[in-house]
Amino acid sequence: MKTRLYPPRSYWNKKRLERLELVGYTCEKCGRPDAEEHFNPNKPHPFYEQGTPSRSYLQLAHKRQYEKWNIAADCILVCFWCHSDMDKELRKKASSNSSTPVGVVQVWVYYQGSRYLAAESRRFDDLFEVVASFEEGMKFELCPEILMGVAGRGLYRRTSEGIEVLKETGVCRSFSAYLHEVLTGVLA
């Protein structure tokens, strides 16, 4: 988990407690209770016949994977197992021709007058998936880094047809056409 992509921990804890009270301290997908006790029979314990005890606590999860930066994003309270299932659903298997490394591309979004780090992509398919998830009208910026130095900047707006270029510098000048082509293929 990249903590830079999330709101401050103090806010996250408060939001989790509010959600726990709202949903009655149970997983919203399967109904498991918060702080459920489990025993591991593969790890013997002298005081517990069933094995070593542990507790699983409910987790606050984003309904939309790439809205970690959004403090007002829709969230759901789930157990570890349901959270894992949600993550599996959101992950796509990389195809061999779209997993070419791109260094690191930081994806920033502009929301309610502020700039937030939405994702850090190291592969083209991850980058395209992030951009495709943005709602129409969303203003975003790509900051590619190669050898830990910024190699350009691209400022764009998501449209129903793909993207609108607002400003491009450096390596992003040649990237907008490719990005638009991929997105229109994704949307078709």
N, C-alpha and C positions, 0 to 999 in steps of 0.2 A: 504494500500500500504506500503510495507516495503522499505523504502528509501535506506537501506544498499545495496539492490540488484541492484540499478540503478547507472548510471554515475553521476558525480556532477551536481547540479542544473544549474550552469552556462553553462555547455556544453549542457544540455538538452534544455534550453531556446534558445540557439543559433541554435541548430538543428531544433527546432520547427519553429523559424522564417524563416530559410532557406526553410523549407518544405512549409510554408504558401505562400511564394512568388512563389515557384515552381508550386504549384497546384492552384494558384489564389484565395487563402483565402476561399476555399470551402471544405466541407467534401468529401473525396474521395469515399465514399460509396453511400451517398444519395444526395449530392449536397448542403446541408445547408450551409449558409454563416457563417464565423467567427463572433463572438460577436452579434449573432442574439438576438433580444429583444423578451421576452416572458412576458405574463401577467397571473397572477394567479387569476382567478375569485373567488376562495374560500377565498382569503385574500383581503378584500376591502381596497382601498386607497383613501384618500380625493382628490388627484389630478388626478387620473387615473380611468376612468369609468370601464375599462376592468379588474381592479384588480391591485395588487402590481406588479410592473415591475421587471424583472431580465434579465440578459444576459447569454447566454451559449457560451463558448469559445471552439474552436476546440482543440483536444488533440492529442498529438503524441503517437501512440500505436505501440507496437512491433507486427510484423506479426507472429513471433514464440514466444509463451508464455515464454519459458525458456531461452531467450537470453537477459534478462535485463542487465546482466553484460557486454555484448558485445557492445562496443562503436560504432562499425561499423555495427550493426545489421540492417536488413531491417525494416523500419518503415513506417507507413501510418498515414495520418492526418484524424481524424474522429471526429464527434460530440459525445456528451455524450451518446446518444441513440445507435448509431452504435458501440461505444466502449463497451457498456454493452452487446450488441448482440454478439460481438466477444468473450467477456469473457464467456458468457453462452455456446457458441459453444465449447470452450476449456475445460470447466469444465466437468468432468465425475461424474456421481453419484457413490458414494462409495458403494461397495457391502458389505454385512454384515461380510463376513469372511476376508476381506482385510483391514478393517478399524481399526485394532488393533493398539493402540498407540505405538510409538517407542521412546518416549521421544522426543528429537529433533535431527535430523540428518542434519548437515550442508553439503551441496553439493558444492564443489569447482571445478572449471574448470581451466585448464591450457591452455592459449591462447596467442600466440605470445610472449612467454617468461614471462608472468605474471600469477598470480593466482587470480581468481575472484570468489566471492561468487555468485553462480547461484541460489540456493534455500535453504530454510529451511523447512524440511518435518517433520511432526508430525505423519503421518500415512504411512503405507506401500504402499498403492495404490498411494499416492502422490509421494513418493520416486521412485517407479517403473516408474511412468509416466515421471518424470524428466529424469531419466537415459535412458529410451527408446527414448526420444526426441533427444539425442545427436547423432551427425553425426558419421559415421564410422571413426575411428582414433582419436576421441576426448579423451584426457587424463583427468581423473577426480578423485577427492578424496572425500571419505565419512568420516565425523567426527561425530560419534554418541556421544551425551551428555546425561547423566543420572544424575539427581539432580545437574545440572549445572557443571558437571565435564566431561572431555573427557574420554570416555570409550574404545577408540581404534581409529585406523585409517586404512583406506583401500585405496590404490592407484591402479587405474584400467585404462584400455584403452578400449574404445568401439570398437567392431569388428563386422563384418557382421554376425558372429555366436553367438554373445552375448557380453561377456566381457573377457578381458585378465587380470589376476591378476598380478600387478607389485610388490606390497608389502602389507602385512596385519599385523596388531597388535591388541591385545586386542579382543574385541567382534567381530571385523570384520573378524577374522580368520574363524569363523563358518558361516559367512554371505555370502561369495562369491558364494558358491554352490547354495544357495537358490536364490540369485540375478540372477545368470546365468540361473537357471531353469525357473524362472518367465519370464526373457527376451526372452528366446528361445521360450517360449509359446506365448508371445506377438508377436514375429516376425513371427511365423509359420502361 
